[in-house]
Amino acid sequence: MNSSFFVVFYYLFLIGVACWFHSSVVTISCLALSIITEISRNTKRSQNSTSYRLPPGPNGLPTLGNLHMLGSLPHQNLHKLSLKYGPIMSIKLGRVPLIVFSSPEMAELVLKTHDISFASRPKRQGMGFTPYGAYWRYVRKICSVHQLNNTKIVSFHSIREKESSILVESIRLLSMSGEVEVDLTEKLGRLVEDISHIMFFGYKDGESFIPILHEVMRILGSFDVADFIPYVRSFDLQGLDHRTKEVSKRIDKFITRSIDQHVEENVKQQKHHKDIIDILFSLMSEDNDPTAQHEDEKLSNSDIKAIVLDLLIGGIDTSVSTIGWAFTELLRNPLVMKRLQKELETVVGLDRLVQEADLVKLEYLDMVIQETMRLHPPAPLLVPHEAMEDVKLNDYDIPKGSWLMVNVLGMARNQKVWSPNAEEFYPERFVGVDTDLKGNDFKLLPFGSGRRKCPGMQMGITAVRMIVAQFVHCFDWKLPVGMSIGDLDMKENPVLTIPRVEHLIAVPKYRL
């Protein structure tokens, strides 16, 4: 069939789809005009792109490119494609080239060697998606220097210990009445949320932010067709614009109420430490900051809300997902659970709860967390980077404006990177291996690396290690009656941090 005939037929099909969704003559006419314009642009881009030598990749459809190949779990489908096309692969998302990297060597080139060239983000809201520039550097400095430094993280240790002990006592009392099923996903998720809310606002909130957070993660985890085919944005075919507006209202209401309540709590009590909102407000009040060179280095109320949202997302959702997967794998691997409990008995004993000072002595715990984040990274696809200039990479051309994405989960499941048992949960693979989670080892990048790595990494790791240690130490856990290890559903929820689809239910027995 003649290729031009196929293209015309394909665009007529798109118009037909639009007719199905929108009966307006004006709407259909505008879409038809846009498609004709797009055909012209595609022809020009095709002529201009011949000078670029892009990495190999699958052929795409006109206009859509390879969008239809991503599916609901893009990290899995991109991993399958990389097995065919190699560790550096190019696909088209509409008109945007996406370069996918699936090996430690390629990840190092992107996140270290050419870090400055790829330091920007596609334009989206929030610090994580802020383009590289003065405003991003200022916000990053606020987070790194004033909020998420080691001293500040350590200062919150009493909050983590106190809230963990409250939940331990609650579950202990429940377990005394016999075999009681506990929703670990709900209980530990709320624990992480309570800890985060106290660190941010100075008090626990009776209303959970997690339902709002789940909707945010579903939206962020979606590839918005309008980002890559701009002329369809007015149609909102995926409903993402409407959902974003709705969730934005809920976020603004929640954070505004939390800040107002924070002010009231400050009046009621004399606090011994500053929470994160205190720090942000004190920075905003410094009108004559001598380091502020221009307007990009001044905070507004909107900036504070955006920073709080980013930190809540990073501090709650990734931690909850990791803790959930850790307990799932421990229940699936009873020998690993027993070995971890043995280490806790040796280091902590059976006459007290775990304290954060104990964590540095728990080597096997570190291996369990590393293996969890290897098999179930909190961000299986690192937040996309954007090329700020044309770059030559391994004899391939990376055009300015391209999106770049490191498939962390693809590397984790790659037998060439790890071993033939790469798909198995095996913490012992880290025995005698000098590996960390901080972005220095490009085989293991749960928090990214380089300028754009997650600033809340240390706070997240500390919370995860503390909670896993505490609840493995205090309780023996088993599956509900009639349920076997094989019955545990390992399906991933198609949101940004891929938590388990099903809640994890287990039966506790207090062991201290």
N, C-alpha and C positions, 0 to 999 in steps of 0.2 A: 504493500500500500504506500502511495506517495506520502512522504513525511509531512509536507505542507497540508495535505488533505487531513492527516491525522491531527495536526495542531488545530486546524479550523474546527474539526469535529469535537475535539476535546474542549475548546472554549465554548462551543455551542452547548456542550453538556454542562459546563459551569453556569451558563446563563439559565439553563433549565433548572438546575439546583436552586438558583436564586429565585426563580419563579415559584418554586415549591414553597420557599420560606416567605417571600415577599411578593404580593400581588400588585403593588403599586407600579404603574407604567413609568413614572418618573424614576423610581428606584431601579427598575430593570434597565431603563435607557442609560442611566448613569453607570451601571455596572458594565453594560455592553461597551460604552465609550471607554471606560477604564481598562477593559480587557484589550481593546484595540490598541490603546496607548501602551499597555504592558507588552503586547506582542512586538511593537516597535522597539521598546526599551530592551526586551530580551534579545532581539536581533542585534542591536548595537552592542550590548554587553557581550554577546557571543563573539562578535568581531573583535572587541577590545581584549577579551580574556584569552585569545589565542597566544598572546605573548607570555602568559603565565604558565609555569609548569607546576600544577597543583599535585598534591599527593594522590595516590590511586583511591578509587572509591566506586560505589555502584552508580549506574545511570539513574537519572531522575526523570520525573514527569515535567512537562511544561508548567510553568508558574509554581506548582507545588514543590518541585525539586524532589527531595527524599522525605518530606514530612510524613508521608503515609507509612514509612518504614519504621518510625519511632515506636509506635504502639503505646500502651499504658505504662509499660516499664522500660523506658528508653535505655537505661544502663545495660539491661540484659540483651536487648536487640543490637545495640552498638557493639557489645562484646562479641556477639555472634558474627557481626560483619567484620570486626577487626581480625578474627581468626582467618578470614578469607583475604582481606586486603592489607593486613599488616598493622604494626604498632603506630603508624602515622597514616591517617586515612582522611579523605575529604568527602563531605556530602554537601548537598545544597538544601537549606531551609528556605524555601521560596527563593528570594534573590540573594540571600545571605550565605556565604561560604562558611561551613562549620568544619574545623579541623579537629579530629579526635585523636588523643594520644593514649596509648594503652600499654606502655612499658616504662620501667623506672628510668631508662636512659632518655626516652622522649620527654617524660615528665620533668626531668632535671633541666633539659634544654629550655622548656617553656617557663618553669618556675624559678630557675636560678640563672642560667647562662644569659637568657634574653628576657629576664624578669622586667626590666624597665620598659622594653618595647611592648610587652603584653600586660602591663600593669593596670590598664583601664578595664572597665566593665561596660557591657551594653547598657543603655540608658533605661534604668528602672528605679523605682523608689526604694529608699532605705540605704543604710551605710554599705551593706554588702554589695549592692548594685550601683553604688555611686561611681561615676566616671573618675578616673585618676586626675587629681588636680589639687589646688590649694585647700578647697573645702574638705575634701576627703582626708588630706594630710592633717588638717586641724582636728577633725572629729576622731581620727585614728589616735592622735596624740592625747586627746581627752580620755579616751578609753584605756590606752596603754599606760599613761603616766598617772592619771588621777583615779581610775576606777579598777582596773584589772591587773595592777602590779602585785607582786608576791606579798608585799606587806599588807595590802588591803585584803587579799584573798585569805591570808592567815588570820587577819583580825576577825573574820566572820566564822572562825572554826567553832565557837561556842554555839552559834545559831544552828549549824549543821548537826552538831552533837546533840543539842537539846531536842530539836525536832525529830531526829532519828530515834532518840530514846522514848519520846512520847508515843511514836507509832509502834515501837517494840513492845511497850507495855500494853497498848491497846490490843495488839495481836496475841500477846501472851494471855491476857484475860479471856479472849475469845477461845483460844486453844484449850483452856482449862475445862470447858464445857463438853469436850469430846472432839471428834474429828470434824472440824469446821473448814469449809472451803473458803479460801480468801482470793479475791480478785487482785492479784499482784500488780497488774497493769494499772488499775484504778488507784490502789493504795500508794504504791511507790510514785506514781505520776503526781498524785496530790502532794506527797511529801516534797518532791522536787519543786513543785509550784509554791508551796508554803515557804520553803527556804529562800527561793528566789524573791518572793514578794517581800519578805522581811528585809532582805539585803537591799532591795530597791527602795521600798517605801516605809520600812520601819515597823510594819505590822502584818499580821496574817489577814487575808481577805476571806470573807464568807462565800463570796461568789467566785466560781472557778473561771479562769481565763482559758483553760485548755480547749473547750469547744470552739472558741474564737480562733485559737492558735491552730487547731486542726484545719479549719477552713482556710486560713492564711497559707498553710503548708500545701494544701491541695492546689491552691491558685499558683503559688510559686513553683510547684512541681509540674505545672502544665506548660507545654510549649504553645504559646499563643500564636495562632496562625497570623494574626494581624501584625505581629512583630516582624514578620518576614514577607507578608503580602499586604502592604499598608492600605491598598485601596479597598480591602474588605472590612476595615475596622468599623465602619459605620453600621455594618450588618451584625456585628457581635455574634458570629455564628456559633461560638462555643459558650456564650453567655458569661465570659470572663469579666468583661467590663462591668456588667450589672452586678455580678457577685463581688467584684473588687470594691465598688461604691458602697454596697451594703455592709461588707465586713469593715470597711474603713470607718463607717459611722459607729459601728459597735466598738471598734478599737478606740476611737477618740473618746467615746462615752466612758469606757472602762478606765483608760489611763487618766482622763480628766478627774473622774471620781476618786481614783486612787491617790492622785496628787492632792486633791482637796482634803481627803481623809488624812493624808500624811501631815498636812499643815495642822489639822485638829489634834492629831496624836502628839505633835511637837509641843503644843500648848499644854497638854495634859501631863507630860512626863519629861524628866530630865534625862536625855539619852547620854550614854557613855561613849558612843562612837557615831560618826556621820554615816548615814546610808547614802546610796548612790544619788538619790534625788537631791539631798542636801548639797552634795558636791556640784551637781549640775547647776543648781540655783546660785550657788556661791560664785561659780565661774561666770554665769550670765550677768551677775550684778557688778562684775569688775569692768565698769564702763571704760576705764582708762588703762586697759591692759597694755603695757608697753611692748608686748610681743605681737600684738595685733597690727599687721601691716595694712590690711584692707578689710572690706566687709565680709570676706569669706571666713574671717577669724572672729566672728561675733555670733553668739548663740541667741536664738529666739525661742519662744515657747514651742513653736512648731518643730524646731530642731531637737529640743529636749524630748518631745513626744516620739520623734522618729528614732532617736538614739535608744530610748527606753524600749521601744518596740523591737528594734534589732537585737538588743541584749536579752530581752525576754525570749525571743525566738531562739537565739543561740544558747541561752542558759537553760531553757526548759525542754524544748522539743528534742534536741539532739541527745540530751542526757537521759530523758525518759525512754527514747528509742533504744539507746545503748544498754541501759539497765534491763529493759525488757528482753532483749536478745541474750544478754548475759545469763539471766535466770533460765531462759528457755534452753540454752545450750547446757547449762549445769544440770537441769532436770533430764536432758537427753543423754548426758554423760555422767552417771552416778560416781564413777571412779574419780573423775575430776573434782566433783563436789566433795568427796571424802578427803582427797588430798589437800584441797583448800581448807577444809575444816581442821585437818590435822595441823597445818601450818598456823592457823589462828589459835588453836589450843596451845601450841608451843610458844608462840610469841605473846599472846594476850592472856591465856589461861581460861578457866571456866568460872571465874568468880567475879567478873566485871565485864562491862561493855567495851567495845572497841573505841579507842580515842584516835584522833587524827595523828597524834604523835607516833602511833603504832604503824602507820601506813608505810613509812620508809623501810621498815624491816620485813615487809610482806612481799617477798620476791615472787612467789607463785601467784599471788593475787595480780601482780603486774602482768604476768604472762597470760592469765585468764582474760584480763581487760584488753591486752594487745591482740590476742587471738579473736576476741569478740569484735574489736574494731577492724580487724583484717577481714573477717568473713561478713560482717554486717556494719560497714562504715556508716557514720551518721550522715554523710553526704556521698552517696555512691558515684555521683557525677559532681565534681567540684563546680562551684558557681562559675559560669562562663567568664572568660577573659575576652578582651577585644584588642586586636592589633592596632597600635597607634601609628604604625608606619609599615611600609613594605619590608619584609624580612626574608632572607634566604636561610632555609633550614634543611640540612641534609640534602642539598641539591634540589630541594623543592621551594616553590615560591609561596609565601604566606602574604596575601594582599592586605593592605591597610583596610580596616573595617571588618576583617574576618572575625568570627567567633572562634575561640579555642576552648576545648573542654578536655579535662583529664578524667578518664574512666577509671576511678579508683577501684571499683568493684571488679572491673574486668581484669586488672592486674592481680587482685587478690585471688581470683579463681584460675589464674594462668599457671599451669604446671611448670612452664619454663622459668617463671619468676620464682616460684616457691618449690614445689616438689610434686611427685605423683599423687600425694594425698592432699592437694591444695583445697579440695572441696570439703575436707573433714575438719572438725573442731579438735585441734590438737595443740594445746598450750605448750607442750614440751618442745615444740619446734623452736622456741625462743631460749631454751637452756644454753647458756654460754655464748649467746649471740648478742652483740652490742647494737640493739635496736631501740629507737625511741619513737614517740608519737608526735614529736614537735616539728616535724617537717625537715629533719636532717637526713632521714633515710627515705629515699624516694620509692622504696617498695611499699611503704606503709604511710599513707598520707590522709588519715581521717579528717585532719583539720587544714589540709592544704600546706603550702610552703611559700616562702618569699614575702613580698610586700603585702599581698592580699590574703595571707593565711588568717585563720580565725583568731581574733584578739582575745576571745574568751576561753581559749583552749585550756589554760591551766585551771581556771575556775571549774570548767566542765569536768576535766579529768579528776580533780579533787573530789567533787560531789559524787561522781560515779564510783570511784574506788571506796569512798567512805560508806556509801549506802550498800553496795554489794558485800563488802566485808562485814558490816553490821548484821545484815539479815541472813547471811550464810552462817555466821558465827552463832547467832542467837537461836536459830531454828533448824531442825531437820525438815526438809520439804519433800513431799511426795505428791504424785498425781492423784486426782480424785478416784474413788472406787470405780472400777470398771474401765478405767482409761489406761492405755499402755503408751510407752514412749512413741511407738509408731503412729499413735493417734494425734500427736501434737502437730497442729497445722503450721507449716513453715512458710505459708504464702505471705508475700510482701504487699503492704498497702501502697498503692501508687501515689504517694505524696513525696515531698522533697527528701525526707529523712527515712523513707521506707521502713516504718515500724511494722510489726506483725499485724495481719488483718484481724486475727482473733485475740481477745483478751486472754492473758495467761492466768489460769485458775490452779491453785495448789493448796495442799493441806499442810499446815505447820504443826510442829511439835517442839515446844520450848526445850532447850538443851543446856541452859546454864544453871 
